[in-house]
Amino acid sequence: MRTDRSTPTGSGRQDHTTAVPPSGGTAVVALLTCAMAFSMVQLFLLGALGPRLVDDLGISRTVLGLTTTAGFGAAALLSPLAGRAVDRVGPRRCVVALLLLAAAALGLIGAAPGAGLLLCAVALGGVPQALANPATNKIILVAFPPERRGAVTGLKQSGVQLGAFAAGLPLSLLAAGVGWRGAVWAAAVTAVAAAVWAARALPQDTPGPGAVAARRGSARPRGTVGRLAVFSLLLGCGIASVNTYLALFGSQRLGLNPTAAACLVAVLGVAGIAGRVGWSRSAGRPGRAGALPALLAAGAVAAALLLAAAITVGPLVWPAAVAVGAFAVSANAVSMVLVLQQAGPGRAGQDSALVSAGFFAGFAVGPPLFGAMVSAVGYAPGWLLVAAEFLAASVAALPLARRSATAAEAGRS
């Protein structure tokens, strides 16, 4: 039995109310995790199956990088619109829509005869990417009390890395048996099933006062949100380069077979799941979230340097993949915890979308730059470029750490 209830946002104002029975909390978390996985699984598949696509479709490394640009470029442009849509029409409808659109994009990727349709399909996949964080964050804000939001955010953000794991291991193994197109189509069918589940399991959206605030509120981002958007832009540049080219690097430069190379993406995904859950839970504690982005981005610098060193000592690629997941990938989840902690009345969707837009813009810019550099001068300078991007992200996040330390000292005095 469902009972409607409203849960105040972190700022004390109500938003779209989502009726979630206490017993249904686990199902809601599972659905949010599933939605995050499908919002980006197409791009993880392109990375994990990159060696097969390059051979079968005859595309270059630069074109492979452009697939990421098409998807994340569309997501970055559409994110502000998606954030407003979530605030106005409600997160349940948007979660169902993103799963169906993800299924359509995957189906088109599986049918693509060449680069043209492949790029169009990936661009379509930018729409569910744009909807994912605003819709899922909105549900967390209205369905869970403040003390649980950090942990729930980490679990649902781990869905992105669950998608990386699925692309890197089970779907890659399936591709070895039925071909890469069959593996992509299997993912599309699963996304449709998830959409049906979401339509039945998530409660109806009921407009609350926050929906009115979303229509009337200012579109100008606040200080923390703007800085997180810059941080996410720089972080996204580096993460996207690793996601897109790690399997190809393992195959072409380190001599791994396609399945073993795809397992690198799976290892990154597993590390990212653990990191996102653990670091987000820590960020949910008072005074900790602001200090973590700079720290995690600094750890990601070391991970990128390990990738460069793997050119000489090949086995280093495996701990490097773990470190990218544990630090760089986890930092994005922590930024979402910060957004939820400081979301304004009726702006949870819009604030989430603005930070996501920065992240997606980084994903659009990073891989083409990396691909062009690798084609010109090799993988070592490419991984050094990634290290520089992570270092810049750490520097951009330092004011958040200082602000957090100042607030903690004020609280103790």
Buried (B, 14 or more C-beta within 10 A) or exposed (E): EEEEBBBBBBBEBBBBBBBBEEEBBEBBBBBBBBBBBBBBBBBBBBBBBBBBBBEEBEBEBEBBBBBBBBBBBBBBBBBBEBBBBBBBBBBBBBBBBBBBBBBBBBBBBBBBEEBEEBBBBBBBBBBBBBBBBBBBBBBBBBBBEBEBBBBBBBBBBBBBBBBBBBBBBBBBBBBBEEBBBBBBBBBBEBBBEBBEBBBEBBBEBBBBBBBBBBEEBEEEBBEBBBBBBBBBBBBBBBBBBBBBBBBBBBBBBBEBEBBBBBBBBBBBBBBBBBBBBBBBBBBBEEBBBBBBBBBBBBBBBBBBBBBBBBBEEBEBBBBBBBBBBBBBBBBBBBBBBBBBBBBBBBBBBBBBBBBBBBBBBBBBBBBBBBBBBBEEEEBBBBBBBBBBBBBBBBBBBBBBBEBBEEEBEEEEE
